[in-house]
Amino acid sequence: MEFYQYRIISLNMPQAQEGPPSSCDLTPCDFFLWPYIKNSIFNTPVVDMNDLRQRITNKFEEINDLPWMLENVINSIKRRVRLCMHEGGGHISHLL
């Protein structure tokens, strides 16, 4: 058991206040953005850190210029939330 700023971190104690689950199935950056960026950037070998920085910058600028992409992310979030509610908050990765 560890103490951290008035909080107890332990697997053996009941939670005083339950928080929302942290599921990557419901987090847009985890289920969409990071994989999309990673797959786009590393489709060819990276030369050096400057090349990597430039690729990341370019990819984010590209995403900012594609409003349909944000709409797709929002629709996907809605779908995932509906599935999660249907499953009573349980796992939904097998349904995706």
C-alpha positions in Angstrom: 0.0 0.0 0.0 1.3 3.5 -0.9 0.2 6.9 0.2 0.1 9.7 -2.4 -1.1 13.1 -1.5 -3.9 12.1 0.9 -4.8 9.1 -1.3 -4.2 5.4 -0.7 -3.2 3.3 -3.6 -3.9 -0.3 -3.0 -5.5 -3.3 -4.6 -6.7 -4.6 -1.3 -8.9 -1.6 -0.2 -12.3 -0.7 -1.5 -12.6 2.5 -3.5 -13.9 5.4 -1.6 -15.3 6.9 -4.8 -15.6 5.0 -8.0 -14.5 6.8 -11.1 -15.2 6.1 -14.8 -13.3 3.2 -16.4 -10.4 4.2 -18.5 -11.0 2.1 -21.6 -9.0 2.6 -24.8 -12.1 1.4 -26.6 -13.7 4.8 -25.8 -10.7 7.1 -26.0 -10.4 8.6 -29.5 -6.7 9.2 -29.3 -6.1 5.6 -28.3 -8.4 3.9 -30.8 -7.8 6.2 -33.7 -5.4 9.1 -33.6 -2.1 7.5 -32.3 -2.4 4.4 -34.6 -3.3 6.6 -37.6 -0.3 8.9 -37.0 2.0 6.0 -36.3 1.0 4.0 -39.4 1.3 7.1 -41.5 4.6 8.3 -40.2 6.4 5.0 -40.2 5.3 3.7 -43.6 8.9 4.5 -44.7 12.0 4.5 -42.6 12.6 7.7 -40.6 16.0 9.3 -41.4 16.6 11.2 -38.2 14.8 13.2 -35.4 14.3 16.2 -37.6 12.6 14.0 -40.2 10.4 12.5 -37.6 9.4 15.9 -36.2 8.6 17.1 -39.6 6.5 14.1 -40.5 4.5 14.4 -37.2 3.9 18.2 -37.8 2.9 17.5 -41.4 0.5 14.8 -40.4 -1.3 16.9 -37.8 -1.6 19.8 -40.3 -3.1 17.4 -42.7 -5.6 16.1 -40.2 -6.6 19.7 -39.3 -7.4 20.3 -43.0 -9.7 17.2 -43.2 -13.0 18.0 -41.4 -14.6 14.7 -42.5 -12.0 12.9 -40.4 -13.2 14.6 -37.2 -16.8 13.7 -38.2 -15.7 10.0 -38.6 -14.1 10.0 -35.2 -17.2 11.5 -33.6 -19.5 8.9 -35.3 -17.1 6.2 -34.1 -17.2 7.4 -30.5 -21.0 7.4 -30.6 -21.0 3.9 -31.9 -18.6 2.7 -29.3 -20.5 4.4 -26.4 -23.8 2.7 -27.6 -22.0 -0.7 -27.7 -20.6 -0.1 -24.2 -24.0 0.9 -22.9 -25.6 -2.2 -24.5 -22.9 -4.4 -22.9 -23.6 -2.8 -19.5 -20.2 -1.2 -19.4 -18.4 -4.5 -20.2 -15.8 -5.3 -22.8 -16.7 -4.3 -26.4 -13.4 -4.9 -28.3 -14.9 -8.2 -29.6 -17.8 -6.3 -31.1 -15.7 -3.7 -33.0 
